[in-house]
Amino acid sequence: MTTTKKYCSFLAMLALLCSAASCLHAQDAGQSSNISVPVIVDGQAQIIPEFNDPEQWIHHDLWVETEFDTDGNGRPDRVHVDVTRPKQTETEGLKLPVIYETSPYYAGTAPLLKDIFWDVNHEIGATPPSRPHPPAIEQQEKRPTISKSHIKTWVPRGFVVMHSSSPGTGLSEGSPTVGGDNESLAPKAVIDWLNGRARGYTTRTGNEQVEAYWATGKVGMTGTSYNGTLPLAAATTGVEGLEAIIPVAPNTSYYHYYRSNGLVRNPGGYIGEDVDVLYDFIHSGFPEYRAYGDSVYRDIEMANGMDRITGDYNDFWAGRDYLNDLEPLKAAVLMSHGFNDWNVMPEHSYRIYKAVQEKGVPAQIYYHQGGHGGPPPLEMMNKWFSRYLFGVENGVEEDPKAWIVRENDNRQKPTPYEDYPNPAASPVTFHLQKGAPERGGLSLSAVDEQGTETLIDNYSFSGAALAKAEWTNHRLMYVTPELTDSVHISGLPSITIKMASNEPAANLSVWLVSLPWNEGRRSTITDNIITRGWADPQNHQSLTESEPLEPGTFYTFTFDLQPDDQVIPAGQQIGLMIFSSDKDFTLRPEPGTELTIDLDATTLSLPIVGGKKAVTIKN
């Protein structure tokens, strides 16, 4: 081989290596910079000194034109966007990938006054009292920086950071729809603009255009709660350029957020909240367009679709369930959630994670033992974004699929597992032994002819009070003997229950608890509640069509509790509590409804690592 050919081959190899690592060299007017992006150590983008001075960052905002008109003014809505980027993207022609968060919360929200929520004190199936329209939120103008989230973390590492306000919030036009199509198409439009496929403007109503000449076109999205829902919403459009998302505690189905197996149920801490309440809570956009959004989306679409009377799954809810929209999704997905999140419950991430895996899209899941929120460790996020935005071959696809923070461990130090649920877990069936109004037994062996036991509904007692009670006729409790070894639950517990009601409608609530109850500790609820579930017995045959119960007639049905991964220590007992109205989550009918449980036909299934042989109890 000649010297020239060797030199050309060397150059080709060097170019290939740089391409593989997405080495981007800043150039301006033919003069190259000493800055190379990214700087990678252990598969992660490192802080670049030249990017680490906030005084040198460029901040500006713009409006991106969408493909929808949801404020009725006859022209496409424009969404407000901010940009924070290193000065070298302006002075040296550097192009960088983007980390993007969008939210309906940036411009302020409505006060949580009592009148904003639905009254839950009424009979099941009754038409609830109407709720008044709250005062309009005073619009906040935030320019040029809508939010400061993520900027200090990612700009020094060689990313541009962007934010946008959702339709109908802040300085974005349009109307909130709480899970409607425009909330998916708005971030899609922003990503399209970054790739030259949509128009951006320097003002909301003007015609002066602005281009994203500083962007590579590769985008990663993240955010928590509603802000975590919207990355998934954007990904379901299949938009080109969205390479990776990290949703944290995302609401992936508004039905699962506001209903449970046919039952009208509010998220924890927000008694009486529903989809229209959330609409009022976030609608902070232009006052002149509010009446249109209120009439079209809240007072017609939501009022006719959300159905607080039956709680059935219908087309309205199906259109707000992102599991139904996953076919176009191709962005790599790293889910993050807390097993004790009783606001956006852990099933929201689990259901998407499993579906994305089945599609063959790269996916990982991070679970911790806490409540709402909690992103993965920075190292995990960095590897994810470095791999999919910079193209760094850091082996993240070969990493363990599940990362779970064990009890009492630091959230930054999760334990890796092959997958979630733990592949070593298998279902173990537990049987009920009578004992009401005290505590009955929960056994690995069936005992014949246990008969029936009855509870009397009374929402005045909280679930925690019922779980701690040694004697009460307002719940049924079945408890294992003391564990001699720890038991590791991983996956979806489920209950098959045969029950009758003396009324045509009733709440059904189930808690799985660890006893004895730990009194006097700040984390009491977290320590003792293993998981929970709720269902409407009227939906025993169908989630889409409920039917009144025939008083005294027994019905058999099965439903899942919330997913969990928890080690119950030796010395504890596992308790199954069955009751009716859950004071903090369900409607509150007049006390007195009786639920009768057929103990011989009711079983609890727990996914236990090691299966039945891993359950050892005192005789």
Protein Blocks (a to p, Z undefined) as FASTA:
>chain_A
ZZklmmmmmmmmmmmmmmmnopacddeehiacfbdcdddeehiacddfklmcfklpccdd
dddddfbdfeonopacdddddddddfklmmnopacdddddddfklnopadddfklpccfb
bcehiacdddddddddddddddfbfbfghklmmmmnopacdddddehiajbgcjdeehpa
klmmmmmmmmmmmnopaccdfbfklmbdcddfkbghiacdddehjlmmmmmmmmmnopah
iabdcdehiafbfklmmggehiacddehiahiafklmmmmmmmccfklmmmmmmmmmmmm
mmmmnopmnopacfklmmmcfklmmmmpcbdcdddddfklckbgfklmmmmmmmmmmnop
acdddddfbdeejiddfklmmmmmmmmmnopaehlmmpcfbdcddehiafklccddfbdc
dfkbccdddddddhifbdcdddfbdcehkbpadddddfkbcfklmmmpmbdckbccdddd
ddfbdcddedjdddddddddfbfbdcdddddddddddehiaklmmmmmmbdcdddfklmm
bmkbccdddehiacddddddddddddddehiacdddddfbdfklmccddehiacdddfkl
gccddddehijmlpccdZZ
